[in-house]
Amino acid sequence: MVIEITEKFRHLRAEKGWNRSEVARQADLPISTYQAYEKLNRKPKGEAAIKIARAFGVTLDYLLDDERGYPPGPLDRVSYVR
């Protein structure tokens, strides 16, 4: 099943009970940057993608792969030590 990054972000954010500001805070990104990804259906690249994946507790592969729908499977979930 193909899923747009916007929809994936919304699902992951709802799962955590976070608003967009909280995702940005957890990922250490400006809110405007995160909002652009979610509102404009833009995939994050580089360090931003890594930070967002860590915040949501999912692998980078899962986050960026449109073929991996929601919810993430057990191998797509990770715990990052901060």
C-alpha positions as a printed Julia matrix, in Angstrom:
82×3 Matrix{Float64}:
  0.0    0.0    0.0
  1.39   3.39  -0.98
  1.17   6.06   1.7
  2.22   9.68   1.34
  4.71  11.05   3.84
  2.12  13.58   5.03
 -0.29  10.83   6.03
  2.47   8.81   7.67
  3.54  11.84   9.72
 -0.05  12.45  10.82
 -0.49   8.84  11.95
  2.83   8.76  13.82
  2.11  12.1   15.43
 -1.35  10.99  16.55
  0.14   7.77  17.94
  2.41   9.85  20.17
 -0.34  12.32  21.04
  1.81  15.18  19.74
  1.0   18.31  17.81
  3.34  19.63  15.12
  5.16  21.84  17.59
  5.97  18.88  19.8
  7.34  16.86  16.89
  9.56  19.78  15.96
 10.73  20.1   19.56
 11.41  16.38  19.92
 13.26  16.34  16.59
 15.15  19.55  17.4
 13.93  21.24  14.22
 12.32  24.61  13.61
  8.53  24.29  13.6
  8.42  25.88  10.14
 10.67  23.12   8.81
  8.53  20.31  10.2
  5.32  22.01   9.06
  6.68  22.23   5.52
  7.27  18.49   5.49
  3.83  17.65   6.8
  1.74  20.3    5.02
  3.53  20.32   1.67
  4.1   16.55   1.44
  7.88  17.02   1.27
 10.17  14.21   2.32
 12.87  15.25   4.74
 16.45  14.65   3.74
 19.72  14.13   5.55
 19.93  15.1    9.2
 16.3   16.27   9.35
 15.06  12.84   8.25
 17.21  11.15  10.88
 15.96  13.49  13.61
 12.3   12.93  12.7
 12.73   9.15  12.54
 14.35   9.21  15.98
 11.59  11.38  17.41
  8.93   8.97  16.18
 10.96   5.89  17.15
 10.97   4.37  13.67
 13.7    3.41  11.23
 14.75   5.81   8.54
 13.85   3.18   5.95
 10.3    2.99   7.27
  9.9    6.75   7.43
 10.96   7.38   3.84
  9.57   4.28   2.1
  6.17   5.05   0.56
  5.45   1.34   0.21
  5.5    0.84   3.98
  2.1    1.87   5.21
  0.89   2.59   8.69
  1.31   1.12  11.25
  5.01   0.34  11.3
  5.89  -3.3   11.8
  7.95  -4.55  14.75
 11.19  -4.32  12.75
 10.38  -0.73  11.81
 10.3    0.4   15.44
 13.42   1.38  17.31
 14.31   2.94  20.62
 16.92   5.64  20.55
 18.88   6.55  23.64
 19.11  10.3   24.12
